[in-house]
Amino acid sequence: MIELDFYGTLVAASLVLLLGRGLVTRVGFLRSYNIPEPVAGGLVVALLLLILRTFDIEVRFDTSLQTPLMLAFFATIGLSADLASLKKGGRIVGIFLLAVIGLLVVQNAMGIGFATLLGLDPLMGLLTGSITLAGGHGTGAAWGAVFSEKYGLASASELALASATFGLVLGGLIGGPVARLLIKRVQVPGCSPQQAPRLPKGFEQPNKERSITPFSFVETLALIAVSLLAGNLLNGLLHGTAFELPTFVCVLFVGVVLRNSLSALGLYQVFEREVSVLGNVSLSLFLAIALMSLKLWDLAALALPIFIILAVQALVMALFAIFVTFRVMGSNYDAAVLAAGHCGFGLGATPTAIANMQAVTQRYGPSQIAFLVVPMVGAFFIDIVNVIVIKLYLTLPFFAAV
């Protein structure tokens, strides 16, 4: 057993990012299919750890930094949200939310249908549907406990975590290829000779240079810290009430309020380019730690019928993004980037969606609409509508008989 402490894990995560950058730069396949750098490096390390485990060598990481990094990323999403811009995107957010709800319904229908065909408990089909794919590890663990205690489903929590892990991996792998396929059908926007190149804004092009000063860095860091503190306090106040929300949603909400309140009062204008730098660093390190610490042997332990259901779900996600998301969002470049993002949080999580879109926009150019819509739907609305869809499915007759 090899255990890495906080500092060792931070070093390992940094090396994973450098490895991912080197792989994407040198391997044409990864670059052509827009595979995010943290995904490329993290999966290679996870595979190496899987091989080491066959020789009875196991490496454990200190993942205590993972949650703060994720929350810091969502704080920067909130601090980047200008309500004036959000008003402009209101209709687009609504359309995308409808597409997301459609996928939730399809995922659960496919899960239950294939579970029934394969002779499994329908609850297993629901667990390998939107609960773990769109919901991720947190939602999966919560519902796994409910299914074990209330419905008597054995090993529900273990199945939920393994399914969520499968989704996280596939979500980071299929988004880029889907976008590449769709971009061939559209005209990619670019600068005409008369136009000056636009400075990068938000999270669209993470590798572009941005002007930063030490003092402005401290100011932005302070805003993120306040968002984390107030978001956690808000989460504590809402805990156990009808308005209870995941911590990251509370942190994002505080970031939105903080940014727009300071602006409306004329006290401070958030430095968006710096917010995006800190957000991108948090996102990259979070994904690196999450992916390098994946226990791929949990996926190997999945029974063949469950693995079949999850493989079908990944295929359904890709087809849905191509034939539904892309079309309803306008069949243009922004729609292609949105489709890549939908693959990310439709199978994995919002950070995976952002990484997918960054891999696309870093190569083809910015998409302000995509980076406006996906964080809002992926952070604010997905958990709420997912709970509603799951509870509606649980009212079906064959669940009532369980």
Beta strands, then each sheet from edge to edge (+ up, - down):
strand 1: 2-3
strand 2: 59-60
sheet 1: 1+ 2+
end
